[in-house]
Amino acid sequence: VIIGFILLLILFSNTLAENRELQTGAFEVIHQLKLPGTPEKIYDTVTGDISGWWDHSFSEKPRKFYIESYPGGGFFEIFDEAGNGVKHAEVIFAGRGKILRFDGPLGLSGYAVKVVTTYHFESASGDSTLLKVTVKAAGEMEAGWAATVDQVWYHFLFERLKPYVEGRSDLK
């Protein structure tokens, strides 16, 4: 009876199992741009409440995006007043005006992928900052992800952040 039950259990569990091999790989995306303002002011603009320029979300109308700029802090998207939301990443290195690094999948949440994003801030001529953003991803990969991530970061930096910073008189 026990052997029959075990065989039935094995047969039944095999019919419920779904297995598929995942493609794995890695890529790196690098962008840099010059922004008006000191490295400290630009650092402060890309941390804290970033709702003014960050526009990709899991929620149709997110309440807030923010990055806690200390080791162990989070990169959060808050959906509503009840506090529902998602933690996109965790800050693993914070040096105001110098470096910000976070570890998390961002838009690739739910996939077996490791994504580390680093912002480097460097003084540039004319009281400006050279911001270099490096995104390194490894793990589960689908065709076209590197190009998509590259396009999304171009959008964030050049189409959203740059005009946002240039439109703020307090950063100049």
N, C-alpha and C positions, 0 to 999 in steps of 0.2 A: 504494500500500500504506500509506504513512504517513498520507495523508488519510483512508483507510478506518479505520485504527486510531484516529485522533483523533476521528472521528465516532462510532465505537463507544464510545470512552472517555467522550465527552460524553453520549451516550445512556444508558450504564450509570450514570454519576455522577448524572444527573438522577433515575433511578429510586431511588437510595439516599437522596437528599436529602429532608429533611422541613423545611418552612418553616411557621412560624406567627407571626403578629404578636402581640406582647405588649402588654398594656395597661400604661400607665405613669401615675404620679400621685405624690402626696405627701400626708403627713399629719403632725400634731403631736399628741402626748399629753402632758398635764401633770398631775401629782399632787403634793400636798404634805401633809405630816403632821408633827405635833409628837411628838417622842420625848424621853424622859428621858435626860439625859446631855449633856455638853458637845459642841460640834461636833467636837472632836478625837476624843473617845471614840466618837461615832457614825461618824465617818470610818473609824476603825480597825475598827469592827464591820462596815462594808460593804465593806471591803477585806481582804486576806489570805485566810484560810480562811473562806469564806462557806457552807460545807456545812451549818451549823446552821439556816439559814433559806432558802436557795435550793433549790427543789425541782423545777424543770423541767430535763429532761436528754435527751440523745440515747441514753444508755446506760440499760438497765433498772435497774442498780444501780451508779451511778457511785461511784468510790472517793473523789473529792474535787473540790470547786469552789474556785477561788481567783482573786483579782485581785491582780496585782502593782501596787502603788501608786506607780509612777514612769513618767515618759514613756517610751513604748516597751514598757512591761510588758504582759503579756497577761491576759485573762480566760479562764481555762482550766477545762475539764471533763476530768478524768482518769478513764478508764474502768476501768483495772486496774493491777496492780503492774508490768506490762510497759511502762507509760507510754503506751499507746494512748489517744487522746482527741481533743479538738477545741479549737481556739482560737476562742472566740466573738467576741472583740473585742480591740482594741489600745488601751491607755491613751494618750491624746494630750494630756492636761492633768491634772496632779496637784498640788494645793495642800492639804496636810493641814488639815482642819477648815474649808476654804473651798469647794473645788470638786474634782470628779473627773469627767473626761469620757473616754468611750471610743467608739471607732469600730469597728463590726462588726455583722453581721447577727443575732447571737444566734440565736433560734429560726428565723429566716428564711434560714439557711445554705442555699446552693445556688440562691438566686434572685438575679437581677441587681438588687439593692437596696442602697442606702447607708443605714445607720442610725447616727445619732449620739445617744448618751445622755449626759445631763449631770445630775450630782447637785450641788445647791447647798446648803451648810450655813450656817445663820444662828443666832446665839444668840437664844434666846427666854426668856421669864420663867421663873423657878423652876429655874434650872440645866438648862434643856431646849434642844433644838435643833429648829428648823424645817427640815425636809428637803424640798426641792423637786426633783422628778425630771422632766426634760423629755426626751422621746423624739421625734426628728425623723427621718422616713423619706422617701426619694424613690427612684424607679426603677420596676422591675416591680411592679405592684400587682394584687391580685385583690380582688374585691368582699368586703367585710367585714373586711379586714385591720385597718383602723384600730380598729374596735370590739373585735376580738380582742386586739390589742396593749394597748388600754386595759384590758380585763378582766384580762389576764395581769399587767400592772403593778399594778393594784389588788390582785390576789391576793398578789403578792410583798410589797408595801409594807404593806398593812393586815391581811392574814390570816397572813402569815409573819414579816416583819421586826418589826412593832410588838409582837406578843406575845413574840417572841424577846428584844427589847431590854427590854421591861417585866419579863420574868422573870429578868433578870440583875442581881443586886445590885451587881456591880462597876461598873456604868455609872451608878448613881445617886449 
